[in-house]
């Protein structure tokens, strides 16, 4: 693990970030050419994917449930949600609303012996509802799941509408689950649920990255401050939906949605604060709608992103000088950075080792929609980027909800529009 950040290193990172306003470029000369295959189509909001070594793919659809695609191409439904059809096994407490529903999926590193997978979903088991990480066991025939165990049951869910953009129930819900191949622990990303007190709270699990074992217990060395829940690895986040682990040192790097400005890529440190604090009264801000300043000022109107960032910073280093600085802030734009993975293998040429970030595209106040996959060359210290370029897509762009590197070394991309693509470097 990297040592804790110092104030001087943070100031240096800010200086480099300010200077480095990366312009989207063309791919490098030694980059591969890409081809694509539509692996699946006609899905209902595919949210995430996780693979076995033979290419078997577990996938989630936000309002339907969990299914598996076999290497033969056959698809088997495994666990449905309330009001979903086509599933023999229904969990009637699982539901979708707004951004909430069945989200991240991950395969246990010891799947060959324990048959376990992990899914994050919204549940009505506890009022008003919560997000849960469920451990499931998959049958030998890959046609059923059983022995559900909810290893995390207290991740907040937004139960009612508020006076904010995208202000309906289920907003800012997080939802990604990933195993770190270096330490073997499960990382869980959560959102602030449009609640001003949540991100900096020591006890509420929203606006956090959790680091736990397969029973839901806190991993050793999480480093959260005294008084914090021991499961918390980092806190002070807005809505993390992308997390990946850098090849070589397995450092966790997150992609996070910005508030009409400054989508962020951040390399995490144990116990680190992401610096997001949308409470009224912080940073000289007055009262805000429903006690949440996350879109202020002029939250329903466009304005210069830099001015908005000065008023409501994504990473507030004035209030939290030791907060983790972002390596990249999407040139101060908010376009929906929702997923992340690292490319690995010689077949990727100059892109080998680069982080790929799926951008869903949110046009607001004159901001370009920007649906794309970005290639990010993260600096060794994680405090800046050496280069950012746009992947030349072999298909039409869309809302890239999930990007995952498959066991075959190819990139898989799921779009909200209903497709899962296999992207092959040539």
C-alpha positions as CSV (number, residue, x, y, z in Angstrom):
1,X,0.0,0.0,0.0
2,X,1.1,3.5,-0.7
3,X,1.8,5.7,2.4
4,X,-0.8,8.2,3.6
5,X,-1.0,11.4,1.7
6,X,0.7,14.5,3.1
7,X,-0.5,18.1,2.7
8,X,2.5,18.9,0.6
9,X,1.8,16.0,-1.8
10,X,-1.8,17.0,-2.0
11,X,-0.8,20.6,-3.0
12,X,1.6,19.3,-5.6
13,X,-1.2,17.0,-7.0
14,X,-3.6,19.9,-7.2
15,X,-1.0,22.0,-9.1
16,X,-0.5,19.2,-11.6
17,X,-4.2,18.6,-11.9
18,X,-4.8,22.3,-12.5
19,X,-2.1,22.4,-15.2
20,X,-3.2,19.1,-16.7
21,X,-6.5,19.8,-18.5
22,X,-6.2,16.8,-20.8
23,X,-7.6,17.2,-24.3
24,X,-9.2,14.1,-25.8
25,X,-6.8,12.8,-28.4
26,X,-6.6,10.1,-31.0
27,X,-5.4,6.6,-30.2
28,X,-1.6,6.0,-30.2
29,X,0.1,4.7,-33.3
30,X,0.8,1.4,-31.7
31,X,-2.7,1.0,-30.4
32,X,-4.7,-2.0,-31.6
33,X,-7.5,-1.9,-34.1
34,X,-10.8,-3.0,-32.6
35,X,-13.6,-5.2,-33.7
36,X,-16.8,-6.0,-31.9
37,X,-19.4,-8.7,-31.5
38,X,-22.9,-8.2,-30.0
39,X,-22.7,-10.9,-27.3
40,X,-26.3,-10.2,-26.1
41,X,-29.1,-7.9,-27.0
42,X,-32.6,-7.1,-26.0
43,X,-31.7,-7.0,-22.3
44,X,-33.5,-4.7,-19.8
45,X,-30.9,-2.4,-18.4
46,X,-27.9,-4.7,-18.1
47,X,-25.9,-3.4,-15.1
48,X,-22.9,-5.6,-14.5
49,X,-21.0,-8.7,-15.5
50,X,-18.6,-11.2,-13.8
51,X,-16.8,-14.2,-15.5
52,X,-15.6,-17.6,-14.7
53,X,-12.3,-18.7,-16.4
54,X,-14.1,-20.7,-19.1
55,X,-16.1,-17.6,-20.2
56,X,-19.3,-18.3,-18.3
57,X,-20.7,-14.9,-17.6
58,X,-23.0,-13.9,-14.7
59,X,-24.9,-10.7,-15.5
60,X,-27.5,-8.5,-13.8
61,X,-30.4,-6.5,-15.2
62,X,-31.4,-3.7,-12.9
63,X,-35.1,-4.5,-12.8
64,X,-35.1,-8.2,-13.7
65,X,-32.4,-10.0,-11.7
66,X,-29.4,-12.3,-12.0
67,X,-28.8,-14.6,-15.0
68,X,-25.9,-16.6,-16.4
69,X,-24.7,-16.9,-20.0
70,X,-22.9,-20.1,-20.7
71,X,-20.0,-20.4,-23.2
72,X,-22.4,-22.1,-25.6
73,X,-24.5,-19.0,-25.7
74,X,-27.3,-20.5,-23.7
75,X,-28.8,-18.2,-21.0
76,X,-30.2,-19.4,-17.7
77,X,-32.2,-17.1,-15.3
78,X,-31.0,-17.6,-11.7
79,X,-32.7,-15.1,-9.4
80,X,-35.6,-12.8,-10.2
81,X,-37.0,-9.7,-8.5
82,X,-40.5,-8.8,-7.6
83,X,-42.5,-8.1,-10.8
84,X,-39.9,-9.7,-13.0
85,X,-40.9,-12.6,-15.3
86,X,-39.1,-15.6,-16.7
87,X,-37.5,-16.7,-13.3
88,X,-38.5,-19.8,-11.4
89,X,-36.6,-18.4,-8.3
90,X,-38.0,-15.1,-7.2
91,X,-36.7,-13.0,-4.2
92,X,-39.8,-10.9,-3.5
93,X,-38.0,-8.4,-1.3
94,X,-35.7,-7.4,-4.2
95,X,-37.0,-4.4,-6.2
96,X,-35.9,-1.6,-8.5
97,X,-36.7,2.1,-8.4
98,X,-34.9,4.9,-10.0
99,X,-31.1,4.2,-10.0
100,X,-31.6,1.3,-7.5
101,X,-32.2,-2.3,-8.2
102,X,-30.0,-5.3,-8.9
103,X,-26.6,-4.0,-9.6
104,X,-23.0,-5.3,-9.1
105,X,-22.0,-8.9,-9.3
106,X,-18.7,-10.6,-8.4
107,X,-17.3,-14.1,-8.4
108,X,-15.6,-15.6,-5.4
109,X,-11.8,-16.1,-6.0
110,X,-12.4,-19.7,-4.7
111,X,-15.5,-20.3,-6.8
112,X,-14.2,-23.6,-8.0
113,X,-14.4,-25.0,-4.5
114,X,-17.2,-23.0,-2.9
115,X,-19.5,-22.0,-5.8
116,X,-20.1,-18.6,-4.4
117,X,-21.0,-15.3,-6.1
118,X,-21.9,-11.9,-4.6
119,X,-24.7,-9.6,-5.8
120,X,-25.7,-6.1,-4.6
121,X,-29.4,-5.4,-4.7
122,X,-32.0,-3.1,-3.2
123,X,-34.3,-4.9,-0.7
124,X,-37.5,-4.2,1.2
125,X,-36.6,-6.5,4.1
126,X,-36.0,-3.5,6.4
127,X,-38.0,-0.3,6.2
128,X,-37.9,2.0,4.3
129,X,-35.5,-0.2,2.3
130,X,-31.8,-0.8,2.0
131,X,-29.1,-2.0,-0.3
132,X,-27.7,-5.4,0.5
133,X,-24.7,-7.5,-0.6
134,X,-25.9,-11.1,-0.9
135,X,-23.8,-14.2,-1.1
136,X,-25.3,-16.9,-3.2
137,X,-24.2,-20.5,-4.1
138,X,-24.5,-21.6,-7.7
139,X,-25.5,-25.2,-8.6
140,X,-23.1,-27.5,-10.4
141,X,-25.3,-27.3,-13.4
142,X,-25.2,-23.4,-13.4
143,X,-29.0,-23.4,-13.4
144,X,-29.9,-22.4,-9.9
145,X,-28.7,-20.4,-6.8
146,X,-29.3,-21.2,-3.2
147,X,-28.2,-20.4,0.4
148,X,-28.6,-16.7,0.2
149,X,-26.8,-14.9,2.9
150,X,-27.0,-11.1,3.2
151,X,-23.4,-10.3,4.3
152,X,-24.1,-6.5,4.3
153,X,-27.6,-5.3,5.0
154,X,-27.3,-1.6,6.0
155,X,-26.3,0.3,2.9
156,X,-28.7,3.3,2.6
157,X,-31.4,3.7,0.0
158,X,-33.2,6.9,-0.9
159,X,-36.9,6.2,-0.1
160,X,-38.6,9.4,-1.3
161,X,-38.4,12.2,-3.8
162,X,-36.5,15.4,-3.1
163,X,-36.1,18.8,-4.9
164,X,-33.0,17.9,-6.9
165,X,-32.1,16.8,-10.4
166,X,-32.8,13.1,-10.7
167,X,-34.4,13.5,-7.3
168,X,-36.6,10.5,-7.3
169,X,-36.3,7.5,-4.9
170,X,-33.3,5.3,-5.4
171,X,-30.9,8.2,-6.4
172,X,-27.2,8.1,-5.9
173,X,-27.2,4.4,-5.1
174,X,-23.7,3.2,-5.8
175,X,-23.7,-0.5,-6.5
176,X,-20.4,-2.0,-7.7
177,X,-18.8,-5.0,-6.0
178,X,-15.3,-6.2,-7.0
179,X,-12.7,-8.6,-5.5
180,X,-9.2,-7.2,-5.3
181,X,-6.9,-9.9,-6.7
182,X,-4.1,-8.6,-4.5
183,X,-5.7,-8.8,-1.0
184,X,-8.6,-11.1,-1.8
185,X,-11.2,-8.8,-0.1
186,X,-14.5,-7.6,-1.5
187,X,-14.8,-3.9,-2.2
188,X,-18.3,-2.4,-2.2
189,X,-19.2,1.1,-3.6
190,X,-22.1,3.1,-2.3
191,X,-23.8,6.5,-2.9
192,X,-24.8,9.5,-0.8
193,X,-28.6,9.0,-1.5
194,X,-29.1,12.8,-1.8
195,X,-28.6,13.1,2.0
196,X,-26.2,15.8,3.1
197,X,-25.0,14.1,6.3
198,X,-24.3,10.7,4.7
199,X,-20.9,11.0,3.0
200,X,-18.9,12.2,6.1
201,X,-20.9,10.1,8.6
202,X,-18.9,7.5,10.5
203,X,-21.8,5.1,10.9
204,X,-24.0,5.5,7.7
205,X,-22.7,3.2,4.9
206,X,-23.6,5.6,2.1
207,X,-20.9,7.6,0.2
208,X,-18.3,5.0,1.1
209,X,-16.1,2.2,-0.3
210,X,-16.3,-0.8,2.0
211,X,-13.7,-3.4,2.2
212,X,-14.8,-6.7,3.7
213,X,-14.3,-10.5,3.8
214,X,-16.7,-13.0,2.3
215,X,-18.8,-13.0,5.5
216,X,-19.2,-9.3,5.6
217,X,-16.6,-8.6,8.3
218,X,-14.2,-5.7,8.2
219,X,-10.9,-6.3,6.5
220,X,-7.8,-5.7,8.6
221,X,-6.0,-2.4,7.9
222,X,-9.0,-0.5,6.5
223,X,-7.6,2.5,8.3
224,X,-10.9,4.4,9.0
225,X,-10.7,7.1,11.6
226,X,-11.5,6.4,15.3
227,X,-15.3,6.1,15.7
228,X,-15.9,4.9,12.2
229,X,-17.5,1.6,11.2
230,X,-14.6,-0.7,10.7
231,X,-15.9,-1.9,7.3
232,X,-15.2,1.6,5.8
233,X,-12.1,1.7,3.6
234,X,-12.7,5.2,2.3
235,X,-15.5,7.8,2.9
236,X,-16.6,11.2,1.7
237,X,-17.8,10.0,-1.7
238,X,-20.7,11.2,-3.8
239,X,-21.7,8.2,-5.9
240,X,-19.0,5.7,-6.8
241,X,-20.1,3.2,-9.5
242,X,-16.7,2.3,-10.9
243,X,-13.8,0.5,-9.1
244,X,-10.8,-1.4,-10.5
245,X,-7.4,-2.6,-9.3
246,X,-4.2,-1.5,-11.0
247,X,-2.1,-4.3,-12.4
248,X,1.2,-4.6,-10.6
249,X,0.3,-3.2,-7.2
250,X,-3.5,-3.8,-7.1
251,X,-4.2,-0.3,-5.9
252,X,-7.9,0.5,-5.9
253,X,-8.9,3.2,-8.2
254,X,-12.5,4.6,-8.4
255,X,-14.6,6.4,-11.0
256,X,-17.1,8.7,-9.5
257,X,-20.0,10.8,-10.8
258,X,-19.7,14.5,-10.4
259,X,-22.4,17.1,-9.5
260,X,-22.8,18.9,-12.9
261,X,-19.0,19.2,-12.8
262,X,-15.9,17.2,-12.2
263,X,-16.4,13.5,-12.6
264,X,-13.4,12.1,-10.8
265,X,-10.8,9.3,-11.1
266,X,-9.2,8.8,-7.7
267,X,-6.6,6.3,-6.4
268,X,-7.6,5.3,-2.9
269,X,-5.6,5.2,0.3
270,X,-6.7,3.3,3.4
271,X,-9.0,5.4,5.6
272,X,-9.0,8.2,3.0
273,X,-11.6,11.0,2.7
274,X,-13.0,11.7,-0.7
275,X,-13.7,15.3,0.4
276,X,-17.4,15.4,-0.6
277,X,-19.5,17.1,1.9
278,X,-22.9,18.5,0.7
279,X,-24.2,19.6,4.1
280,X,-25.6,23.1,4.3
281,X,-23.4,25.5,6.2
282,X,-20.1,23.9,5.0
283,X,-17.7,26.0,3.0
284,X,-19.7,29.1,3.6
285,X,-22.7,27.8,1.8
286,X,-26.2,28.7,3.0
287,X,-29.3,26.5,3.4
288,X,-29.9,24.2,0.4
289,X,-33.0,22.4,-0.9
290,X,-33.8,19.4,1.3
291,X,-30.6,20.0,3.3
292,X,-28.5,18.8,0.4
293,X,-26.2,21.3,-1.5
294,X,-24.8,18.7,-4.0
295,X,-26.1,20.6,-7.1
296,X,-25.8,24.1,-5.8
297,X,-25.9,26.8,-6.9
298,X,-28.5,27.1,-9.6
299,X,-29.0,23.4,-9.5
300,X,-31.6,23.3,-12.3
301,X,-29.8,25.7,-14.6
302,X,-26.5,25.6,-16.5
303,X,-23.5,27.7,-15.5
304,X,-19.8,27.6,-15.8
305,X,-18.5,24.3,-14.4
306,X,-15.5,26.1,-12.7
307,X,-17.8,28.5,-10.9
308,X,-20.0,25.7,-9.8
309,X,-17.0,23.7,-8.6
310,X,-15.7,26.7,-6.6
311,X,-19.1,26.9,-4.8
312,X,-19.7,23.1,-4.2
313,X,-16.4,21.3,-4.8
314,X,-16.4,17.6,-5.6
315,X,-13.2,17.3,-3.4
316,X,-13.3,20.0,-0.8
317,X,-9.6,20.5,0.1
318,X,-10.4,23.7,2.0
319,X,-12.6,21.9,4.5
320,X,-10.6,18.7,4.3
321,X,-6.9,19.5,3.4
322,X,-5.9,15.8,3.8
323,X,-8.6,14.5,1.4
324,X,-7.5,12.3,-1.4
325,X,-7.0,14.4,-4.5
326,X,-8.4,13.2,-7.8
327,X,-6.0,12.1,-10.5
328,X,-8.3,13.4,-13.1
329,X,-11.6,15.4,-13.1
330,X,-12.9,15.0,-16.7
331,X,-11.8,18.6,-17.5
332,X,-14.3,19.9,-15.0
333,X,-17.2,18.2,-16.8
334,X,-19.9,15.9,-15.5
335,X,-20.8,13.3,-18.1
336,X,-21.5,10.1,-16.1
337,X,-18.3,8.1,-15.3
338,X,-20.0,4.9,-14.3
339,X,-17.6,2.0,-14.6
340,X,-13.9,1.1,-14.8
341,X,-11.4,-1.7,-15.6
342,X,-7.8,-2.1,-16.4
343,X,-6.6,-3.5,-19.8
344,X,-4.0,-6.3,-19.5
345,X,-2.1,-8.2,-22.2
346,X,0.2,-7.6,-25.1
347,X,-2.8,-7.7,-27.4
348,X,-3.7,-4.2,-26.2
349,X,-0.4,-2.7,-27.4
350,X,0.2,0.8,-26.1
351,X,-3.0,0.5,-24.1
352,X,-1.7,-2.4,-22.0
353,X,-2.1,-1.4,-18.3
354,X,-4.4,1.5,-19.0
355,X,-7.6,2.1,-17.2
356,X,-10.7,2.2,-19.2
357,X,-13.7,4.2,-18.0
358,X,-17.2,3.9,-19.4
359,X,-18.9,7.2,-19.7
360,X,-22.7,7.1,-19.9
361,X,-23.2,10.6,-21.2
362,X,-25.2,13.4,-19.4
363,X,-25.7,16.6,-21.3
364,X,-26.6,19.5,-19.0
365,X,-26.3,23.3,-19.3
366,X,-24.3,23.0,-22.6
367,X,-22.1,20.1,-21.5
368,X,-21.4,17.7,-24.4
369,X,-23.1,14.4,-23.9
370,X,-19.8,12.5,-24.3
371,X,-20.9,8.9,-24.5
372,X,-17.6,7.0,-24.9
373,X,-14.9,4.8,-23.3
374,X,-11.8,6.7,-22.1
375,X,-8.3,5.3,-21.9
376,X,-6.5,6.7,-18.9
377,X,-2.7,6.4,-18.3
378,X,-2.5,6.8,-14.5
379,X,0.7,8.2,-13.1
380,X,2.7,5.8,-10.9
381,X,1.9,7.7,-7.7
382,X,-1.8,7.8,-8.5
383,X,-2.0,11.6,-8.1
384,X,-2.3,12.6,-11.8
385,X,-2.6,11.1,-15.2
386,X,0.0,11.0,-18.0
387,X,-2.5,10.9,-20.8
388,X,-6.2,10.5,-21.5
389,X,-7.5,9.5,-24.9
390,X,-10.8,8.3,-26.3
391,X,-11.1,4.7,-27.4
392,X,-12.1,4.6,-31.1
393,X,-15.3,2.5,-30.8
394,X,-16.0,-0.3,-33.3
395,X,-19.8,0.3,-32.6
396,X,-22.2,3.1,-32.0
397,X,-21.8,4.7,-28.5
398,X,-24.4,4.4,-25.8
399,X,-24.8,4.6,-22.0
400,X,-21.8,2.5,-21.0
401,X,-23.0,1.0,-17.7
402,X,-20.3,-1.6,-17.2
403,X,-16.9,-2.4,-18.6
404,X,-15.2,-5.6,-17.6
405,X,-12.0,-7.4,-18.8
406,X,-12.9,-11.0,-19.6
407,X,-10.8,-14.0,-19.0
408,X,-10.0,-14.1,-22.8
409,X,-8.3,-10.7,-22.5
410,X,-11.1,-9.0,-24.4
411,X,-13.2,-6.1,-23.1
412,X,-16.9,-6.5,-22.4
413,X,-19.2,-3.5,-22.3
414,X,-22.8,-3.4,-21.2
415,X,-25.0,-0.5,-22.3
416,X,-28.2,0.7,-20.7
417,X,-29.8,0.4,-24.1
418,X,-29.8,-3.4,-23.7
419,X,-26.6,-4.7,-25.4
420,X,-23.5,-6.4,-24.1
421,X,-20.6,-6.1,-26.5
422,X,-17.3,-8.1,-26.8
423,X,-14.6,-5.7,-27.9
424,X,-11.6,-7.5,-29.4
425,X,-8.1,-5.9,-30.0
426,X,-6.5,-7.0,-33.3
